[in-house]
Amino acid sequence: MELVKLFLILTTSLLSHAAKNPCPPQYCGTNPLPIRFPFTLQQHPGNCTGFPGLTFTCSVDEGRGDVPLLHLPHSGSFSVRHINYLMQEIHLYDPAGCLPSRLISLNLTSSPFAAALTEELTFLSCPRGAGLAEVECLRNATSAVLAGPAGRLSGAMGVCRTMFTVPIAVPWDGSGGGGDWVTEDLRLTWSLPECQGCEVGGGVCGLGRNRSGVVGEITCYSDHGTGRGLEVFKTIALSIVIPAIICSICISCFVCIVEWKAVRSRAAAVAAPSLHPPATVGLDDSTIESYEKVVLGESKRLPGPNGVTCPICLVDYCPKDILRCIPECQHCFHSECVDEWLRLNSSCPLCRNSPSNSLEQV
C-alpha cells in the first residue's frame, strides 16, 4: 500500500511539472515527428510562437501520409523527414522525388539556414545504356545525367558531355561515388536561436513571458513538456512499481500456502483426537494384515457406514485406492493410514470399538 501511495505522489508531481511547459510539441496529423521551438506549425491553434523563417505547414505526401512542409523563400517547398534539435540540423527531401533537380537551383538567401555540406559538382550528359551510375530523375529518352565531383567522373569524360559545374549543398558526406548521394536527404543547419547548450543539459528552448504575458527572451525549460513527463513516468513504473507489485504477489502466495498447510494440520488434529494414547497397546502386523483390503472401483462405492473421505487424513477417496476395513464395525480407511493407527491402538479410530479376540488371533 505504501508503494502505491508513493507511485501516485510521483505521478502527480511529474505530470503537474510537465504541464508547466507553455508550448508542448505539435504534430502534423498522425506524423510522429515532434515540432517544437524554434519551429511551429502555421495552422496550429494557440499562442506558441516559433522563430522567424522556421514555420511549417502540413501537407499530405502520397505514401507517407501527413508530413511537415518547409518553404524556402527562393527555392520553394521541401518535405521534412527529421529534425535534430541537439545538433540544430534539419533533413529535407523533395516531395516530387527528384532532389538533384532542386539542388541545382537551391538558394538559401533570406532563410535562416545554411548548407551542412557544400561540394563542387559536375553534371554530365551521357548516352543511355553506357553502364554508368545515373541520376534517374534527370534522364530523358535519349540521354542520361551523371553528377559528382569532377575527379570521380574522369572515366566518363570520353563518352559524356559536360553540362556545367556548380557548388551545390549536398547531403553526401564525400565517402560515396557516382550518383549515390542523390538518394539521401538534404541536410541544413540553423544558428539562431542558439539552443544547443539548453538541449545538452536535457532542456528545451522556448520564448519566455513576463508577468503581463508578453513574449520575452529565449528561455531554457527544464523538461520537454508532457512528453518528457510521461517518459519519466514510464521509466519509474517499469523500474520500481512493477517489480514491487510482482514481489508483493509472490509474498502473498507464499503466505497463503503456509496458512493452508497450517489449517489442514489443525483440521486433522480435530478430526482424529488423541492419536497416541500413552497407555494403549496396538496390534501386531499379522493381525492387521488379516483385516480385509478393498481396492476402490470407479463408482467409489463402499460397504458399511462409510463416506467418501478417509476420516484419518481427510482426503477424498479415488478409484484404485487401497482401503482396509475393520471387521467388527466395517469402518474403512486408507490402508496406510489405518495400519499406522492400529500399530499404536487396538480400537477403530472412528467408533473406538475393539475387534473381537478371535479375529485378533487369526
Contacts in CASP RR format, 6 or more apart in sequence:
PFRMAT RR
TARGET T0000
AUTHOR 0000-0000-0000
METHOD contacts of the structure
MODEL  1
MELVKLFLILTTSLLSHAAKNPCPPQYCGTNPLPIRFPFTLQQHPGNCTG
FPGLTFTCSVDEGRGDVPLLHLPHSGSFSVRHINYLMQEIHLYDPAGCLP
SRLISLNLTSSPFAAALTEELTFLSCPRGAGLAEVECLRNATSAVLAGPA
GRLSGAMGVCRTMFTVPIAVPWDGSGGGGDWVTEDLRLTWSLPECQGCEV
GGGVCGLGRNRSGVVGEITCYSDHGTGRGLEVFKTIALSIVIPAIICSIC
ISCFVCIVEWKAVRSRAAAVAAPSLHPPATVGLDDSTIESYEKVVLGESK
RLPGPNGVTCPICLVDYCPKDILRCIPECQHCFHSECVDEWLRLNSSCPL
CRNSPSNSLEQV
3 240 0 8 1.000
3 241 0 8 1.000
3 244 0 8 1.000
3 245 0 8 1.000
3 248 0 8 1.000
7 236 0 8 1.000
7 237 0 8 1.000
7 240 0 8 1.000
7 241 0 8 1.000
10 233 0 8 1.000
10 236 0 8 1.000
11 233 0 8 1.000
14 229 0 8 1.000
14 230 0 8 1.000
14 232 0 8 1.000
14 233 0 8 1.000
14 236 0 8 1.000
15 226 0 8 1.000
15 229 0 8 1.000
15 230 0 8 1.000
15 233 0 8 1.000
17 223 0 8 1.000
17 229 0 8 1.000
18 223 0 8 1.000
18 225 0 8 1.000
18 226 0 8 1.000
18 227 0 8 1.000
18 228 0 8 1.000
18 229 0 8 1.000
18 230 0 8 1.000
19 225 0 8 1.000
19 226 0 8 1.000
20 221 0 8 1.000
20 223 0 8 1.000
20 225 0 8 1.000
21 204 0 8 1.000
21 221 0 8 1.000
21 223 0 8 1.000
21 224 0 8 1.000
21 225 0 8 1.000
21 226 0 8 1.000
22 47 0 8 1.000
22 48 0 8 1.000
22 206 0 8 1.000
22 208 0 8 1.000
22 209 0 8 1.000
23 36 0 8 1.000
23 37 0 8 1.000
23 48 0 8 1.000
23 206 0 8 1.000
23 207 0 8 1.000
24 36 0 8 1.000
24 225 0 8 1.000
24 226 0 8 1.000
24 227 0 8 1.000
25 34 0 8 1.000
25 35 0 8 1.000
25 36 0 8 1.000
25 224 0 8 1.000
25 225 0 8 1.000
25 227 0 8 1.000
26 34 0 8 1.000
26 35 0 8 1.000
26 36 0 8 1.000
26 40 0 8 1.000
26 41 0 8 1.000
26 44 0 8 1.000
26 48 0 8 1.000
27 33 0 8 1.000
27 34 0 8 1.000
27 35 0 8 1.000
28 35 0 8 1.000
28 41 0 8 1.000
28 56 0 8 1.000
28 58 0 8 1.000
28 59 0 8 1.000
28 66 0 8 1.000
28 67 0 8 1.000
28 68 0 8 1.000
29 58 0 8 1.000
29 66 0 8 1.000
30 65 0 8 1.000
30 66 0 8 1.000
31 65 0 8 1.000
31 66 0 8 1.000
31 67 0 8 1.000
31 68 0 8 1.000
33 68 0 8 1.000
33 80 0 8 1.000
33 81 0 8 1.000
33 82 0 8 1.000
33 83 0 8 1.000
34 83 0 8 1.000
35 41 0 8 1.000
35 56 0 8 1.000
35 68 0 8 1.000
35 83 0 8 1.000
36 85 0 8 1.000
36 204 0 8 1.000
36 224 0 8 1.000
37 48 0 8 1.000
37 50 0 8 1.000
37 51 0 8 1.000
37 195 0 8 1.000
37 204 0 8 1.000
37 205 0 8 1.000
37 206 0 8 1.000
37 207 0 8 1.000
38 50 0 8 1.000
38 51 0 8 1.000
38 54 0 8 1.000
38 190 0 8 1.000
38 193 0 8 1.000
38 195 0 8 1.000
38 205 0 8 1.000
38 206 0 8 1.000
39 50 0 8 1.000
39 51 0 8 1.000
39 54 0 8 1.000
39 55 0 8 1.000
39 56 0 8 1.000
39 83 0 8 1.000
40 48 0 8 1.000
40 49 0 8 1.000
40 50 0 8 1.000
40 54 0 8 1.000
40 55 0 8 1.000
40 56 0 8 1.000
41 55 0 8 1.000
41 56 0 8 1.000
41 57 0 8 1.000
41 58 0 8 1.000
41 68 0 8 1.000
42 55 0 8 1.000
42 56 0 8 1.000
42 57 0 8 1.000
43 57 0 8 1.000
43 58 0 8 1.000
49 207 0 8 1.000
49 215 0 8 1.000
50 207 0 8 1.000
51 112 0 8 1.000
51 192 0 8 1.000
51 193 0 8 1.000
52 112 0 8 1.000
53 111 0 8 1.000
53 112 0 8 1.000
54 112 0 8 1.000
54 190 0 8 1.000
56 68 0 8 1.000
56 69 0 8 1.000
56 70 0 8 1.000
56 80 0 8 1.000
57 68 0 8 1.000
57 69 0 8 1.000
57 71 0 8 1.000
58 66 0 8 1.000
58 67 0 8 1.000
58 68 0 8 1.000
58 69 0 8 1.000
59 66 0 8 1.000
59 67 0 8 1.000
59 68 0 8 1.000
59 69 0 8 1.000
59 77 0 8 1.000
59 79 0 8 1.000
59 95 0 8 1.000
60 66 0 8 1.000
60 67 0 8 1.000
61 67 0 8 1.000
61 79 0 8 1.000
61 95 0 8 1.000
64 79 0 8 1.000
67 79 0 8 1.000
67 80 0 8 1.000
67 95 0 8 1.000
68 79 0 8 1.000
68 80 0 8 1.000
69 77 0 8 1.000
69 78 0 8 1.000
69 79 0 8 1.000
69 80 0 8 1.000
69 95 0 8 1.000
70 77 0 8 1.000
70 78 0 8 1.000
70 79 0 8 1.000
70 80 0 8 1.000
70 90 0 8 1.000
70 92 0 8 1.000
71 77 0 8 1.000
72 78 0 8 1.000
72 106 0 8 1.000
72 107 0 8 1.000
72 108 0 8 1.000
72 111 0 8 1.000
72 113 0 8 1.000
73 107 0 8 1.000
73 109 0 8 1.000
73 110 0 8 1.000
73 111 0 8 1.000
74 107 0 8 1.000
74 108 0 8 1.000
74 109 0 8 1.000
74 110 0 8 1.000
74 111 0 8 1.000
75 102 0 8 1.000
75 105 0 8 1.000
75 106 0 8 1.000
75 107 0 8 1.000
75 108 0 8 1.000
77 95 0 8 1.000
78 92 0 8 1.000
78 93 0 8 1.000
78 94 0 8 1.000
78 95 0 8 1.000
78 102 0 8 1.000
78 186 0 8 1.000
79 92 0 8 1.000
79 93 0 8 1.000
79 94 0 8 1.000
79 95 0 8 1.000
80 90 0 8 1.000
80 91 0 8 1.000
80 92 0 8 1.000
81 91 0 8 1.000
81 92 0 8 1.000
81 93 0 8 1.000
81 185 0 8 1.000
82 90 0 8 1.000
82 91 0 8 1.000
82 185 0 8 1.000
83 89 0 8 1.000
83 90 0 8 1.000
83 91 0 8 1.000
84 90 0 8 1.000
84 91 0 8 1.000
85 195 0 8 1.000
85 199 0 8 1.000
85 204 0 8 1.000
86 196 0 8 1.000
86 199 0 8 1.000
86 200 0 8 1.000
87 189 0 8 1.000
87 196 0 8 1.000
88 189 0 8 1.000
88 190 0 8 1.000
88 191 0 8 1.000
88 194 0 8 1.000
88 195 0 8 1.000
88 196 0 8 1.000
89 116 0 8 1.000
89 187 0 8 1.000
89 188 0 8 1.000
89 189 0 8 1.000
90 113 0 8 1.000
90 187 0 8 1.000
90 188 0 8 1.000
90 189 0 8 1.000
90 190 0 8 1.000
91 171 0 8 1.000
91 185 0 8 1.000
91 186 0 8 1.000
91 187 0 8 1.000
92 185 0 8 1.000
92 186 0 8 1.000
92 187 0 8 1.000
92 188 0 8 1.000
93 99 0 8 1.000
93 185 0 8 1.000
93 186 0 8 1.000
94 101 0 8 1.000
94 102 0 8 1.000
97 137 0 8 1.000
98 137 0 8 1.000
98 138 0 8 1.000
99 171 0 8 1.000
99 182 0 8 1.000
99 185 0 8 1.000
99 186 0 8 1.000
100 135 0 8 1.000
100 137 0 8 1.000
100 138 0 8 1.000
100 145 0 8 1.000
100 147 0 8 1.000
100 182 0 8 1.000
101 137 0 8 1.000
101 138 0 8 1.000
102 186 0 8 1.000
103 168 0 8 1.000
103 169 0 8 1.000
103 170 0 8 1.000
103 186 0 8 1.000
104 123 0 8 1.000
104 166 0 8 1.000
104 168 0 8 1.000
106 115 0 8 1.000
106 168 0 8 1.000
106 169 0 8 1.000
106 186 0 8 1.000
108 114 0 8 1.000
108 115 0 8 1.000
108 169 0 8 1.000
108 188 0 8 1.000
112 190 0 8 1.000
112 191 0 8 1.000
112 192 0 8 1.000
113 188 0 8 1.000
113 189 0 8 1.000
113 190 0 8 1.000
114 188 0 8 1.000
114 189 0 8 1.000
114 190 0 8 1.000
114 191 0 8 1.000
115 169 0 8 1.000
115 170 0 8 1.000
115 187 0 8 1.000
115 188 0 8 1.000
115 189 0 8 1.000
116 169 0 8 1.000
116 187 0 8 1.000
116 188 0 8 1.000
116 189 0 8 1.000
117 169 0 8 1.000
117 170 0 8 1.000
117 171 0 8 1.000
117 172 0 8 1.000
117 173 0 8 1.000
117 174 0 8 1.000
117 187 0 8 1.000
118 167 0 8 1.000
118 168 0 8 1.000
118 169 0 8 1.000
118 170 0 8 1.000
119 148 0 8 1.000
119 149 0 8 1.000
119 167 0 8 1.000
119 168 0 8 1.000
119 170 0 8 1.000
119 172 0 8 1.000
119 174 0 8 1.000
120 149 0 8 1.000
120 150 0 8 1.000
120 165 0 8 1.000
120 166 0 8 1.000
120 167 0 8 1.000
120 168 0 8 1.000
121 147 0 8 1.000
121 148 0 8 1.000
121 149 0 8 1.000
121 165 0 8 1.000
121 166 0 8 1.000
121 167 0 8 1.000
121 168 0 8 1.000
121 170 0 8 1.000
122 147 0 8 1.000
122 148 0 8 1.000
122 149 0 8 1.000
122 150 0 8 1.000
122 153 0 8 1.000
122 162 0 8 1.000
122 164 0 8 1.000
122 165 0 8 1.000
123 145 0 8 1.000
123 146 0 8 1.000
123 147 0 8 1.000
123 148 0 8 1.000
123 162 0 8 1.000
123 163 0 8 1.000
123 164 0 8 1.000
123 165 0 8 1.000
123 166 0 8 1.000
124 145 0 8 1.000
124 146 0 8 1.000
124 147 0 8 1.000
124 153 0 8 1.000
124 156 0 8 1.000
124 157 0 8 1.000
124 160 0 8 1.000
124 161 0 8 1.000
124 162 0 8 1.000
124 163 0 8 1.000
125 143 0 8 1.000
125 144 0 8 1.000
125 145 0 8 1.000
125 160 0 8 1.000
125 161 0 8 1.000
125 163 0 8 1.000
126 132 0 8 1.000
126 134 0 8 1.000
126 143 0 8 1.000
126 144 0 8 1.000
126 145 0 8 1.000
126 146 0 8 1.000
126 156 0 8 1.000
126 159 0 8 1.000
126 160 0 8 1.000
126 161 0 8 1.000
127 143 0 8 1.000
127 144 0 8 1.000
127 159 0 8 1.000
127 160 0 8 1.000
128 139 0 8 1.000
128 142 0 8 1.000
128 143 0 8 1.000
128 144 0 8 1.000
129 144 0 8 1.000
130 144 0 8 1.000
130 156 0 8 1.000
130 159 0 8 1.000
130 160 0 8 1.000
132 144 0 8 1.000
132 146 0 8 1.000
132 156 0 8 1.000
132 160 0 8 1.000
132 178 0 8 1.000
133 146 0 8 1.000
133 177 0 8 1.000
133 178 0 8 1.000
133 179 0 8 1.000
133 180 0 8 1.000
134 144 0 8 1.000
134 145 0 8 1.000
134 146 0 8 1.000
134 179 0 8 1.000
135 144 0 8 1.000
135 145 0 8 1.000
135 146 0 8 1.000
135 147 0 8 1.000
135 179 0 8 1.000
135 182 0 8 1.000
136 182 0 8 1.000
137 182 0 8 1.000
138 144 0 8 1.000
138 145 0 8 1.000
138 147 0 8 1.000
139 145 0 8 1.000
145 163 0 8 1.000
146 153 0 8 1.000
146 156 0 8 1.000
146 160 0 8 1.000
146 178 0 8 1.000
146 179 0 8 1.000
147 178 0 8 1.000
147 179 0 8 1.000
147 182 0 8 1.000
148 177 0 8 1.000
148 178 0 8 1.000
148 179 0 8 1.000
148 181 0 8 1.000
149 174 0 8 1.000
150 165 0 8 1.000
152 177 0 8 1.000
152 178 0 8 1.000
153 160 0 8 1.000
153 178 0 8 1.000
169 186 0 8 1.000
169 188 0 8 1.000
170 181 0 8 1.000
170 186 0 8 1.000
171 181 0 8 1.000
171 184 0 8 1.000
171 185 0 8 1.000
171 186 0 8 1.000
171 187 0 8 1.000
172 180 0 8 1.000
172 181 0 8 1.000
172 184 0 8 1.000
174 181 0 8 1.000
193 205 0 8 1.000
193 218 0 8 1.000
195 204 0 8 1.000
195 205 0 8 1.000
195 218 0 8 1.000
195 220 0 8 1.000
197 220 0 8 1.000
198 204 0 8 1.000
198 205 0 8 1.000
198 220 0 8 1.000
199 205 0 8 1.000
203 220 0 8 1.000
203 221 0 8 1.000
203 222 0 8 1.000
203 223 0 8 1.000
203 224 0 8 1.000
204 220 0 8 1.000
204 221 0 8 1.000
204 223 0 8 1.000
204 224 0 8 1.000
204 225 0 8 1.000
204 228 0 8 1.000
205 218 0 8 1.000
205 219 0 8 1.000
205 220 0 8 1.000
205 221 0 8 1.000
206 218 0 8 1.000
206 219 0 8 1.000
206 220 0 8 1.000
206 221 0 8 1.000
207 215 0 8 1.000
207 216 0 8 1.000
207 217 0 8 1.000
207 218 0 8 1.000
207 219 0 8 1.000
208 215 0 8 1.000
208 216 0 8 1.000
208 217 0 8 1.000
208 218 0 8 1.000
208 219 0 8 1.000
209 215 0 8 1.000
209 216 0 8 1.000
210 216 0 8 1.000
223 229 0 8 1.000
264 314 0 8 1.000
267 314 0 8 1.000
268 312 0 8 1.000
268 313 0 8 1.000
268 314 0 8 1.000
271 311 0 8 1.000
271 312 0 8 1.000
271 314 0 8 1.000
272 311 0 8 1.000
272 312 0 8 1.000
272 349 0 8 1.000
275 341 0 8 1.000
275 344 0 8 1.000
276 344 0 8 1.000
277 345 0 8 1.000
280 344 0 8 1.000
280 345 0 8 1.000
280 346 0 8 1.000
280 347 0 8 1.000
281 346 0 8 1.000
282 342 0 8 1.000
282 343 0 8 1.000
282 344 0 8 1.000
282 345 0 8 1.000
282 346 0 8 1.000
283 342 0 8 1.000
283 343 0 8 1.000
283 346 0 8 1.000
283 355 0 8 1.000
283 360 0 8 1.000
285 343 0 8 1.000
287 342 0 8 1.000
287 359 0 8 1.000
287 360 0 8 1.000
287 361 0 8 1.000
287 362 0 8 1.000
288 324 0 8 1.000
288 339 0 8 1.000
288 342 0 8 1.000
288 343 0 8 1.000
290 359 0 8 1.000
290 362 0 8 1.000
291 324 0 8 1.000
291 325 0 8 1.000
291 326 0 8 1.000
291 327 0 8 1.000
291 355 0 8 1.000
292 324 0 8 1.000
292 325 0 8 1.000
292 327 0 8 1.000
293 322 0 8 1.000
293 323 0 8 1.000
293 324 0 8 1.000
293 325 0 8 1.000
293 335 0 8 1.000
294 302 0 8 1.000
294 303 0 8 1.000
294 322 0 8 1.000
294 323 0 8 1.000
294 324 0 8 1.000
294 325 0 8 1.000
294 332 0 8 1.000
295 320 0 8 1.000
295 321 0 8 1.000
295 322 0 8 1.000
295 323 0 8 1.000
296 302 0 8 1.000
296 317 0 8 1.000
296 318 0 8 1.000
296 319 0 8 1.000
296 320 0 8 1.000
296 321 0 8 1.000
296 322 0 8 1.000
296 323 0 8 1.000
297 319 0 8 1.000
297 320 0 8 1.000
298 319 0 8 1.000
300 308 0 8 1.000
300 317 0 8 1.000
300 318 0 8 1.000
300 319 0 8 1.000
302 317 0 8 1.000
302 323 0 8 1.000
302 332 0 8 1.000
303 325 0 8 1.000
303 330 0 8 1.000
303 332 0 8 1.000
304 330 0 8 1.000
304 331 0 8 1.000
304 332 0 8 1.000
305 329 0 8 1.000
305 330 0 8 1.000
305 331 0 8 1.000
306 330 0 8 1.000
306 331 0 8 1.000
306 332 0 8 1.000
308 316 0 8 1.000
308 317 0 8 1.000
309 315 0 8 1.000
309 316 0 8 1.000
309 317 0 8 1.000
310 316 0 8 1.000
310 317 0 8 1.000
310 333 0 8 1.000
310 334 0 8 1.000
310 337 0 8 1.000
311 331 0 8 1.000
311 333 0 8 1.000
311 349 0 8 1.000
311 350 0 8 1.000
312 333 0 8 1.000
312 334 0 8 1.000
312 337 0 8 1.000
312 338 0 8 1.000
312 341 0 8 1.000
312 349 0 8 1.000
313 334 0 8 1.000
313 337 0 8 1.000
315 334 0 8 1.000
317 323 0 8 1.000
317 334 0 8 1.000
321 334 0 8 1.000
322 334 0 8 1.000
322 335 0 8 1.000
323 332 0 8 1.000
323 333 0 8 1.000
323 334 0 8 1.000
323 335 0 8 1.000
324 332 0 8 1.000
324 333 0 8 1.000
324 334 0 8 1.000
324 335 0 8 1.000
324 338 0 8 1.000
324 339 0 8 1.000
325 331 0 8 1.000
325 332 0 8 1.000
325 333 0 8 1.000
326 332 0 8 1.000
326 338 0 8 1.000
326 348 0 8 1.000
326 353 0 8 1.000
326 355 0 8 1.000
327 355 0 8 1.000
327 356 0 8 1.000
327 359 0 8 1.000
328 348 0 8 1.000
328 353 0 8 1.000
328 354 0 8 1.000
328 355 0 8 1.000
328 356 0 8 1.000
328 359 0 8 1.000
329 348 0 8 1.000
329 350 0 8 1.000
329 351 0 8 1.000
329 353 0 8 1.000
331 348 0 8 1.000
331 349 0 8 1.000
331 350 0 8 1.000
331 351 0 8 1.000
333 341 0 8 1.000
333 349 0 8 1.000
333 350 0 8 1.000
338 349 0 8 1.000
341 349 0 8 1.000
346 354 0 8 1.000
346 355 0 8 1.000
346 360 0 8 1.000
347 353 0 8 1.000
347 354 0 8 1.000
348 354 0 8 1.000
348 355 0 8 1.000
END
